């Protein structure tokens, strides 16, 4: 009889600033016992979907379509739409360790408004 396959899921909005270690430990343990084990981080998937050019375009579109009178931070967010759309992909790539050469650009005054 084959051992069951296991998928360990981290729910959205669980410890976004650091990896949640429990599923990694459990996955490793189960694999060491011969189980086919995988893990999925739905929080990371959700954040990467939102903080992408497509995700931000959708957010801007929905905010504008609401026809509400926005104040404060939302007005500033809308005013900086082009800047956010131009920088989101390189910033996320840097944060994921995919583009370390981006560091000097990020440190330049005015790059991240």
PLY file of the C-alpha trace (Angstrom):
ply
format ascii 1.0
element vertex 113
property float x
property float y
property float z
element edge 112
property int vertex1
property int vertex2
end_header
0.00 0.00 0.00
1.36 3.43 -0.99
1.87 6.08 1.63
-0.53 9.04 1.41
0.49 12.29 -0.23
0.43 15.29 2.12
0.01 18.99 1.36
0.71 21.39 4.23
-0.83 24.83 3.73
0.08 28.09 5.43
-3.10 30.22 5.43
-3.08 33.80 4.14
-1.88 36.61 6.42
0.09 34.34 8.76
3.42 35.87 9.78
4.12 37.78 6.54
7.45 39.23 7.64
9.22 35.89 8.23
8.76 32.35 7.00
6.44 30.27 9.13
8.70 27.34 10.12
6.20 24.71 11.24
5.21 23.53 7.77
8.84 23.34 6.63
9.76 21.20 9.64
6.71 18.98 9.19
7.35 18.61 5.47
10.96 17.60 6.11
9.93 15.14 8.82
7.26 13.52 6.66
9.67 13.21 3.72
12.25 11.58 6.02
9.60 8.96 6.80
8.94 8.29 3.12
5.82 10.38 2.64
5.38 12.51 -0.45
4.95 15.91 1.22
4.65 19.40 -0.22
3.94 22.79 1.30
2.13 25.86 0.01
2.19 29.37 1.45
-1.10 30.99 0.49
-0.13 34.20 2.30
2.97 34.62 0.14
1.00 33.72 -2.98
-1.64 36.33 -2.09
0.93 39.07 -1.39
2.89 38.37 -4.58
-0.33 38.51 -6.57
-1.36 41.83 -5.01
2.12 43.38 -5.14
2.64 42.87 -8.84
2.02 45.23 -11.72
-1.21 43.40 -12.55
-2.36 43.41 -8.93
-1.69 47.13 -8.51
-3.38 47.93 -11.83
-6.46 46.10 -10.56
-6.33 47.98 -7.24
-6.03 51.35 -9.00
-8.87 50.43 -11.34
-11.18 49.43 -8.49
-10.37 52.53 -6.43
-11.06 54.82 -9.38
-14.25 52.94 -10.32
-15.69 53.31 -6.82
-16.30 57.05 -7.37
-15.78 57.65 -3.65
-14.13 60.79 -2.38
-10.82 59.51 -1.05
-8.64 61.39 1.41
-5.08 61.21 2.70
-3.07 58.11 1.89
-5.44 56.93 -0.85
-5.12 60.27 -2.69
-1.33 60.01 -2.44
-1.47 56.41 -3.66
-3.51 57.50 -6.68
-1.20 60.44 -7.38
1.81 58.10 -7.48
0.19 55.45 -9.68
2.79 55.63 -12.48
5.66 55.42 -10.01
4.17 52.41 -8.20
3.49 50.60 -11.48
7.01 51.28 -12.74
8.79 50.13 -9.60
6.75 47.27 -8.12
8.24 44.45 -10.20
11.92 45.38 -9.65
11.34 45.99 -5.93
9.69 42.60 -5.42
12.45 40.90 -7.44
15.02 42.56 -5.16
13.17 41.54 -1.99
13.07 37.95 -3.22
16.83 37.97 -3.83
16.38 37.71 -7.60
18.02 41.07 -8.43
20.63 42.16 -5.86
21.98 44.73 -8.33
18.82 46.73 -7.69
20.16 47.88 -4.28
21.89 51.06 -5.53
18.73 52.12 -7.36
16.59 51.54 -4.28
18.96 53.64 -2.18
18.87 56.54 -4.64
16.78 59.45 -3.35
13.44 59.64 -5.10
13.40 56.12 -6.56
10.85 54.94 -4.02
8.36 57.74 -3.47
0 1
1 2
2 3
3 4
4 5
5 6
6 7
7 8
8 9
9 10
10 11
11 12
12 13
13 14
14 15
15 16
16 17
17 18
18 19
19 20
20 21
21 22
22 23
23 24
24 25
25 26
26 27
27 28
28 29
29 30
30 31
31 32
32 33
33 34
34 35
35 36
36 37
37 38
38 39
39 40
40 41
41 42
42 43
43 44
44 45
45 46
46 47
47 48
48 49
49 50
50 51
51 52
52 53
53 54
54 55
55 56
56 57
57 58
58 59
59 60
60 61
61 62
62 63
63 64
64 65
65 66
66 67
67 68
68 69
69 70
70 71
71 72
72 73
73 74
74 75
75 76
76 77
77 78
78 79
79 80
80 81
81 82
82 83
83 84
84 85
85 86
86 87
87 88
88 89
89 90
90 91
91 92
92 93
93 94
94 95
95 96
96 97
97 98
98 99
99 100
100 101
101 102
102 103
103 104
104 105
105 106
106 107
107 108
108 109
109 110
110 111
111 112
